Amino acid sequence: MSLRQLVVLGTASQVPTRYRNHNGYLLLWDGRGVLFDPGEGTQRQMTLAGVSATQIHRICVTHFHGDHCLGLPGILQRISLDEVPHPVHVHFPGSGRVYFDRLRRASIYDDRADVRPCGHEADGVIAEGDPSITTMRLDHPAPAWGYRLAEADTWTIDPAAAAGAGVRGPAVGVLKREGRVEVDGRTVRLEDVATPRPGQKVAFVMDTKPCEAAVRLAEGVDLLICESTFLDADRKEAHAYGHMTAGDAGRLAAEAGVRRLVLTHFSQRYPMDAPFVEEARRHHDDVVAAVDLLRIDVPSRRSERQGG
Ligand SMILES: [Zn+2]
């Protein structure tokens, strides 16, 4: 079954509140899960959200401030306890390896998990496959990196058009693989008989002040999960601490051509989400404020007519 959905586990920044757990986001993608930034309490939030450790295939940690990683010990130990049958790759800034190692061995347990630490040192692709995962360094006092998941762009062949062009049987496979095929001395190209099927894309941007890397990570994504620690009234302070405002997030979404923007990582100083949504909507239409335990769908695929 194809389910592509974000399960929000926590939405607080530095200090959790009565209504907001520390960060934590599980992206479900066709039966495989990517857990982002497990803060304290993520294990319990997963129980409340009805998701299990077995659903985690990868973990991506943006940086080693506590609100983004102090849930790792519990999650890794739970993966071991539940005897999760597959390997779990953990991506994190390589410069923070010492923190990863401490969190992995934070207390005594019988470690039976197949955990594969993958520290990254440079911008680029860190996981091949569908979706691929790309990381880029953001602009925050601690080394922080954002992530972009991208399904490959493909084509949908129109059977009638293909048959009309004489492409039948094994020639269809050649056309799909090579993008062109010779039929009776003529060349038929994919674009002659097929329409583009853009892959779905998701970006995860936190913590950072506005920067070029954030725009590149978010370029054309269907879903952007973005920090908006502050409101524009506190913009100077936000940037001084290496953070964004809801207005910044809205401007980023507009500039990068994002479809749905999810705001999160709220400072404890603001009790309500409404002003965040209002502020981001001045720049971008489709804005959702993340709420603990909310499930947010990746918007359905762009229609082929809209193209990539
Ligand atoms: Zn944070």
Boltz pocket constraint, residues with backbone or C-beta under 6 A from the ligand:
constraints:
  - pocket:
      binder: B
      contacts: [[A, 13], [A, 14], [A, 65], [A, 67], [A, 68], [A, 207], [A, 265]]
      max_distance: 6.0
